[in-house]
Amino acid sequence: MTRYERNDITTITVAGNECSAIIIGPEANNVPRHLLQLERQDGIIIDGETISPFRWKGVTKDDKYQYVYFDKCNLEPLSYITTKYRNNALNLIMQLGYGLSKCNNNFLNLTTGVLPLYRIYILDGSKILILPPDMGDMIAIASMGERRGTEDGHLIKRDSEPSYRLVLEMGELLYWAAAGILPYEKEDVRTCGYREVPLSWYEDKLNENTMSFINKILHMKEREQRDIGGNRKSHENLGWFLKNAIDLDWNLPSITAEERDLNIKKAEEKPEYLTFFEKVSKEAKKRNFWRVKGTMIVTVSAVAIMLIGLFGTMLFEQFKPPVTKDLSQTEFIESFYEKQDSLNAAELETAIKADVPQSTEVTNLFVTKQSRAVYETLDPHVRASEWVAAGKPDVMYDSFIYGTVLHDIEQIDEDTFRAKTTWYTPYAYEDGEDTYTPPEGYVVVYSYNVWQDFTFKWNRRGWWNVTELDLPHYEFVGRELVETYERPKVF
């Protein structure tokens, strides 16, 4: 099995119905609930020049894996372009390129300029399925980012123009179908200027014009990449790929996985291949030496100078007063909830020497907010305090409401203050509360009455620290449906 040949498609039974499913990760790596509470996005099915929606039903898990499931269908991995559907690989990759060219930026969600391979599947043997970005996020999170990081590292050619990367990815997929291995999959190839193994060294000989076209894509100079890209976005440049690929002759037969692996093995045993990789490996070792050791040599030379400055900086940071240094105890608590309400993860734990129960939640939602702000150029977070103060108005489509409303602060003993608050969240805290899916055009918000006790201790250097932080009272209030309005168009 090659690195990108996935066994992640399966069949499961949900509520007595047999469904197709994709394994998104181990059971232990839970998908954050806020992702599951957002309105589900559709994927797309590309059949020739016809594009239709693909809808998934939900997420479930057993004692081993987490799954996303949908209606029973004939789903197969993209890696079959190297085996079962190798004879039709050009057509399938052109369908992929056509579908991507018709998508918008929000659906593509190209954080690095390439589409992760785990979002692409073959449907019914002749169609392409692209999973929606929310499913892609689930897979990336459930795999702890490993799949995303590995694929991006192998697909992105250093110094390639961002507007050219989807065209480059199409060329890499054609190479993969022909050779059975991605052109930049081997580390030595990536280290030595992305000089991939020539396709002509593999057992099955691809048509000369088609091979030349793939080589042209892989070795396009940066100036030529810019000429193709112009001022267009990456997916808008796939027209160039489709126009030039339409008349190609794809003459490779379908093969088994065993035959593919044997073809790779035969190529790797050829004298020219062995000579090539002996040279490449030597160059890689040199580059690695100067990347690691060379940096160390230069660094060691500067250590004596840097240590004094670094040590001084560390001492300064360690003893620098916190931003809460001039606040009274009640002002400290008010500031704390303002940070929770605004998802200020960086300062939430300032001057607190105890575990903060909401810290992980605030950090996760902050990451979600920042990621979506980058992808969609819109802030999806609605601050609960502002939303309540405004009379709980409608919110933008696909946004989430989170934060706190502080009702009262009372001193319950000499060092302890109790804050009475209401927390608003886009997901439920208890398993029995999270089965509700809002109808189209609404988001759901859950509310909880929470008491939180802050125990303070005066710091001899002149400010209050919190030494204990407890939740003596926690009560589910209910859930509310909030109507949404269409978000503004982003071009």
N, C-alpha and C positions, 0 to 999 in steps of 0.2 A: 504494500500500500504506500502511495506517495503521500507527501506531507498534506496535500490539499484534497485527498480523497476521504470524504467524511461519511461516517456511518451514523448520521444524526437524524435520519428519517425513520419514522416508526408508525405503528397503529396502536391506539389506546382506546379504552372504553370510558366515556364520560356520561354519567346519568343514564346508563343503559344503551347509549348510542356509540357505534364504532366511528371513530374519527381518525383522520390523518394528523400526525403531529411531528414537530421538530424538537429535538432535545436542545434546550438553550443553555444548559449547564448543570453542574452537580446540585443536588438538593440542598447542600449546606450553604451555597452561595446565593442567598435570597435576593431576588429582584426587589428594589425599594418599592414600597407600596404606592408612593406618589406616582410612579410610572403607570401602575395598573389603574389608578383612579382617573387618569386623563382620558379624554375621548379617543377611542381607537382609530388609528389611521388605516386607510386601505393601501394594500400593495397594488401592483399592476401586473396584468397578464398580457404578453405581447404575442400575437398570432399574425405573422406577416406584418401588415400595416394597420391591423386592428388592435386597439388597446382597450382593455376592459378591467374593471376593478376586481381585486382579490380581497376577500374579507375573512378575517380570523375571528374565532369565537371567544377565546380566553386563555388563561394560563392555569396549569394545574401541576401537581407533583406527586411522586410516590417516595418510597424510602431511598431511592437512588438519584433520581433526576428531576429537573423541572422541565416542563413542556409547554409550548404554545400549540394550540390545536385548532382545527378547522374542519370543514366538511371533507368527507372521504374523497381523495383524488389520487391520480397517478403522478406522484411527485418523485423526481430523481435528482441526484446531485449534479452540480455543474461539472464535476470531474469526469463525467461520462463523455465529455467532448474529446477526451483522450483515449476512449475505448469504444463503448457501445455506439455512440453517435459521432464518432470521429469522421465518418464519411460525410456527415452533414454539419460539421463544425463551423464552416464558413457562414452558412446560412443562419445558424443559431446565433453566432457572434454578431452578425449584421442585424438580426432582429433585436438583440440586446442594445446595439448602438442606436438603432432607430428609436426604440423605446426611451432610452436615456435622453435622446435629443428632444423629445417631446415633454420632458418633465420640468417642473419648476425647481428652484433652488431649495425650497423647504423640503420637498420630497427627497431630493438627492442627498442633502445633508452631507456634503463633501467637505469634511473638516480638513482633510489632507489633500484633496484634489482627486482621489481615486475612490471608486465604489468598492467597499469590502466584499470579497467573494462570498462570505457567508450570507449575504443578502440576495444571492442569485441562485436560482434552481431551474431545472428543466421540467416542464409540465407536458404530459401526454406525448412525450417523445419528440415533439416538434415545436413547442412553444417555450417562451421564456417567462419565468415568474421572478419579479423583483419584490422582495419583502419591504414593507414600509419602514420608515426610520425609527419608529418606536420599538418595533421588533428587533431592529438592528441594535438599538441601545440596550435592550434586555440581554441579547446575546453577548454583547461586549461586557456588560456589567457582570453577568452570571459567570463568564469565563475569566473574571478579574482582569479584563483588558488584554489578556494574552493573545487571543485570536486577532483582535484588531491591530495590536502592535506588531505581531509577526507578519501579517499580510501587508500592512502598510510598508514595513521595512523591505519586503521583497518586491513590491509593486512600484514603489516610487524610486525613480532613477534620479540620483543626486544631480542638481543643477538643471533639471528639466523645468520648462516653463509651466507654471500652474495652469494656464489656459490650454496647455497641450496634453495634460496628464490623462484625460479620458481617451484621447486618440492613442496615446502610448499604451494605455491599459488594453485597448482592443488589439493592438499589435502583439502584446505579451500573451494574450489569450490565444491568438492564432499560433504563436510559437509553442505554447503549452500543448495545444491540440496536436501539433505535428511531432513534437519531441517527447511529450509525456512529462516534461519538467518545465517549470517556469524559467525564463532566461536568466533572471537574477536571483534564483533561489539559493545558489551556493554562495557562501560568504566570501570565498576567494574571488569570485567573479565581481561581487559588489565592491570589494576592497581595491581591486585593480582596474578601476576606470570603467566598470560595467562592460567588460569585454566577454560577451556570452559565447558559449560553444556554437560554432557555425552549424546551421541546420543541415548542411550537406554532409555532415559526419554521421548523421543518424541513418538507420537501416532503410527506412522507406523514403524514397526520394520525392520531395515535393516539386510540383511544377516550377520551372525556373522563374517565370514572371511573378508567381505568387510568393516564392521565396525572396525575390528581390524587393517586393513590396513590403514584406515583413521587416527585412533588413533596413529598408529606407525609414520605416517608422521608428525602429529601435535606435538608429544612428543619426537621426535628424539633428542638424546643428541648431544651436539656440537661436540664431538669427532666422533660420528657416521655420523653427517652431513659432517664433513671434510673427512671421509673415502669415502663417496659417491662422494663428490665434487672433491677431489684430486686437481690437478692444472687446471682443466677444467673451462670454463665459465659456468654461470648459465644455459643457454639454452642447453648446451652440456650434462648436467646431467639429462635431461628429459628422456633420454633412460632408466635410472633406473626406473623411474615412469612407463613408457610404458611397460617395460618388466614385472613388478610386477602387473600391473593393467589388463593385457590382459585376465587373466583367472578368474577374479572376477565375482561374480554373483550379478547383480543389480536387485533387486526384488521389487522396489518401483513403484507404479502406478502413472499415471498422475492425477493431481487434479486441482481444480479451485483455484484462488487466495483466495476466501473466505474460502475454505477448508484448505488451507495452514495456513491462519491466525488463523483459529479455532484450528488447531493442535498446533500452538505456544501457543495460549491462554490456552489450556488444559494442556500443559506441565508446563506452568508458574503457574498453580494452584495446581500442585502436592505438597504434603507435603515435599518430598525430595528436590524439586526445591526451595521451599520457604526457607527451612532450609539452603540450599546451598547458596542462595543469601543473606540471613541474615548474615551468617558468612562472606561471601565475602565482603559485604558492610561494615561491621565493620572493616575488615582488610584494606579496601580501605580508610576509613576515617582516620585510624591510619597512613597509609602511606602518605596520602595527608597532614595530620597535620605536620608530620616530614619533608615532602618535602617543605612545605610552611612556617609553623611556626618555625620548627627547624632551617631552614636556617635563618629566621628572628632573632631568639634568638642568633645564632652565630654571625650574622651580627651586631646586636646591640652591642654586646660585643666589637666588633672591630671598631665601628663607630668613637669613639674619636680619635683613632690612624689614621684612614683612612682619616678623614675629612681634616686634615691639608695638607696631601699629595695630596688629590684630588683637594682641592681648589688651591693649588699651581700649579698643572698641568693645571687646567682650565685657570688660569691667564696666564700661559706660552703660551698655545695654542692660547688664544685670542689675545695676543700681539706679537706673533711670526711673523716676517716679511714674506711676501709671496715670492714664488719662483721667482717672477718677479721684486723683489725689486731693482736690479741693471740694469734693462733694460730701454733704452730710449723709447719714445713713438712709434717710428717705429718698434723697436725691440719687444716691447710689442705686437704690432699687428701681426708681423711675428710669434711670439710664440703662439699667440691665434689660428691662422689658422693651425699651425703645430699640435696643440692639437686636433682641429676638424678633421684634416686629419687622425690622428692616433687613433681617437676614445678615447682620453684621457678624459673621462668624469669626473674623479676625480679633474683635475686641470683646466678644461675649464673656470670655472667662477672665477678663482683666481683674486683678486683685482678688481672685477667688481661689482659695487653697483647698477646695473640695470638689467632688465630682459634680458636674452640671448636667442634670438629667436631659435637658433639651439640646445639648451641644451637638450630638451626632445628627439629630434631625435638622438643626439649623445649617450645619455644614453640608449635608446632602442636598437640601433644597437650594442652598447658595450655589452649589455646583450646577444643579439643574438650571437655575436661573441664568447663570453666566453662560452656560453652553447654549441654551436656546437664544439668548440675546445675541450671541455670535452668529448662530446659524440663521436666525430669523430677523435680526436687527430690530427686535421688539422685546420689551421687558414683560415677561409673562406673570410676574409676581404682583399681586394686589395686596397691599398692606391692610391687615384686618382692622387696625385701629382707625385708619382713614375711611375704609369701606363702611364700618359701623357708624362713624361720625357723619358720613354723607347720607345716611338713611338706607344703607344696603342696596345701592343701585345695581343695574345690570353691569356686567363685566365683559371684557373682550373675549371673543371665542378662543378656547384652548388655553386660557390663563388659569392660574390657581390662586386661591385666597388663603393666606397664612399670616398668623401673627397673634398678638395678645391685646386685650383691653384690660387695663389696670383700673379696678374699681376702688380699692381701699388699701391703706397700709396702717396696721396697728402694732404698737409695741406690746409684746406679751410677757417679756421679762427684761431684766436689765440689759442683756446683750442681744436679744432676739426680736426680730420684727416679722410680722406675718403679712404677706401680700395676698389679696383676694383678687383673682383675675378670671377672665374667660379666654380660653385658647380656641382659635379657629384653625382648622387644618383641612387640606384637600383629601385626606384619607382617614380611615377609622383606626383607632388605637387597639381595639379589641377585635378578635377574629369574628365574633358574632355580629359585628356592626358593619362589615365591609362587603356585604353581598349585593349591595345596591348599585345598579348602573344607571346614571342619569339619562333621560331621553335626549334626543337630538335637540341641540340649541340651548342646552343647560349645562352648568357645572354643579357639582355638589360640594358643600362645605359642612364639616362636622364641628360641633362646638362642645367644649368641656369647661365646667367650673373647676378651677384648680386653686388650692391654697398652697403657698410656698413660703417656708420659714427660712430666714436669713439670720445666721448667728455671726456677729461682728466681733472683731478684736482690733484694738488700736495698735498700729504699727509705731514703734519708737521713732521712726523717721518722719512720722507726721501724716499718716493717712489710714483709712479704714480698710482692713482685709476681711473677707468672708471666710470663716473657718468651717462652717457647716451649712449645708443647703438641703432641706428636706421637703417632701411633699406629703403633708399630713392628711390632705383631703383632695379627692379626685372624683369627679362625677360627670357622667355622660349626659349632656343636655339634649342633644338631638341633631338632626341633619336638616339642611335647608337646600332647596333647589334655587339656583340663581340663573336667571335668563342671561344669555350672551348676545352680543352684537358682533357683526362681521368685522374682523380685524382689517386695518388699512392695507391696501396693496403695497408690496415692497418690490421695487424693480432693481 
